[in-house]
Amino acid sequence: MSSEAKNFPVLKNDRLLRAARGEPVDKVPVWVMRQAGRYLPEFQEVRAKHDFFEVCRTPELACEVTMQPLLRFDLDASIIFSDILVIPQALGMTVEMRPGEGPKFPEPLVDPKDLSKLQVENAVSRLTYVGDAISMMRRNLDGKVPLIGFTGAPWTLMGYMIEGGGSKTMSKAIYWLENYADDSKKLLETLTSVIVDYFEMQVKAGAQMLQVFESSADFITKEQFALVSLPYCKQIRDKLHDRLSSQGIDPVPMVMYAKGGGHSLKEQSQLGYEVIGLDWTVDPTEARSIVGPNITLQGNLDPQDLYKTQDELKELTLAMVRKFGKDRYIANLGHGITPLTPIESMTTFVNTVHSAFE
């Protein structure tokens, strides 16, 4: 069933989607990566009673925390509360969210023979709770703002699956690239296939925009990025478009966000994504000159700037927004909001974006 057939409430604020398509907007749209999360006391209250992945797997709880930032801030989008590591879980790997440590895989992929343990067939059927949460959230939003779905990119997921959690070097995953090239390719292709299924399910459930998080681009060279990231992110976009179109379903705008991928903006602009997300190391003027006028840019305030005084934050936000300009731009941070961010800083950031061209 396509999302149109689900009789969702009519969208009242379409600024985000207009900006993604390159249409005029009355104000620059703004949302924040990880906007539903640890910096909010109400999120902490939910987490005190429920395990992290229990929240992800329970649509009512996922919707509750997805809505929390929208009740506080004048945001132009919601992003479904989930995690990129639900895909390794759907492939049969155990992932635990440990307090103070982050995600941990008790049994990571050590060498290529471990690939045989992955439960690839019908993996997306083990992620239906995400689709249920998306459909429920579309109704809960009552058309207030669009709903974004997301995934981790294949290289980013591969890194977690091999490293067994977050890494400061990604040395084990890079060892795979250099010593098990064919098996690395097989793993990246497997993840790409599952992601296409996953995104198809998200669109049918009601997601109105999709973001691919290539959060580990900063661990690899430009040359490696061209081999292990770009081709698979292109396949995700192209195969999803083909699959949706063949079913008479309109594709939704897609965002490519590669943290540390500023060296390959031209290449990213050729993937077919409507939006390219930028981290805070990329200059907006330079990015625009590289990608050209027909791609929307998203970003890219340094999350640490939210710890500055409100006057400093306002000044930095205004400078950023005016550098990007009003057309084909979605304001965001250059990475996810951090846990100790003052609530008032989010208010200042969002309101400053909206007033930048008044």
Steps between C-alpha positions, in 0.01 A plus 500: 500500500642840412507775762243693296252217555528521877299823521755685711415853619574779250845655543477857636870595500679380186803733526742208528368322191482823300864576583602144409331538160647846439168684532464844665455509881369772731767414759805275504390160636689360798530168680783344700665160481425308822236761590311227687755391756711528810515879536124502581402422861174343381701258286713412803178423689393250233846343496499462879211254456589336168804352326617700196410235244171432681410861419598441135296178480186636669315731257313684776826583680684583177220742409498654847869591483478602132236755601687640803716760319202617293316592818788725606640649179362647175664232285412435136545123507480196719734202464378162616673384817703194414866406454721410206596176678154345469623363164782289651242382755266399217791302353518299822778686683460592865540873571483638853485867596719521809481807728808717460642274229255521211417209272683170546497182291590205728581292190630724219606374158860385553582351161313417177369164620279694743303636204324162478335574837310800362128434454454686175176349373193706591710725726262792444213292643677533836482880473124541463488680836675796330231510230230476768658791689519709181131445416397572859715813508353634177159490666627642830661792318162593348681667209704733725832427322640231268646178638853389409614137487864396497765231480871462555700467178656160421858605585392652833304186593786275390733692730281444806446134416874431478628735772235381747395856581623853449867541408754781495699340216273248320820295464331157494251605232777659293700178540204319342499743207869439437523126572152362430402716203252253346335424833479871582326554166261215574415651840448848353274354229299307760449813709404701190233246409351502851504882510304521173236266649502702822456834322221359283322394817553843659355686200198269488453555873493878450854643512507826302876541474789255549853560628801274455751544784855429383628587846841336456624665180769678701684171563577431134683679220337671205606201288348249742183711525466471122515121529310412818248782540400679181405197282281346770329828592424547129357147479276570799355807331467349152357163603254662740380743229456216253314284747263773614435625148418148381226491766362842412636657820661844482859495629568736793795743527821341626789644701858377479689593818865396513685617810854562381398475136566863411779391267248339266215750469511496120473121498215510754315751283493241220326227702147622431420610856300823526683613814862480617562536871822674604704467817634815668842479333358594159468862390147570369615725215757248386245216522250691288759575234594131484154339489336766284158665523276194467576317825367599841760532776434409864701597806734586649550680836759343728301326780752646748380850408182424695710525818593865431309798636160561344626820333801320351281212386256740335783678319656172376162363387412820310838503329457136398146537365583814304804329348286212376219731390125443498476283189565125498605496863396306811657619826640236733805423708809348342450188713261380770411719796704405808354382832588801719370765258299769684133497405502877448769459234268287288231767532747772401632297206156415356353847547809672358485288185136589446559874549819520292338655193223703663 
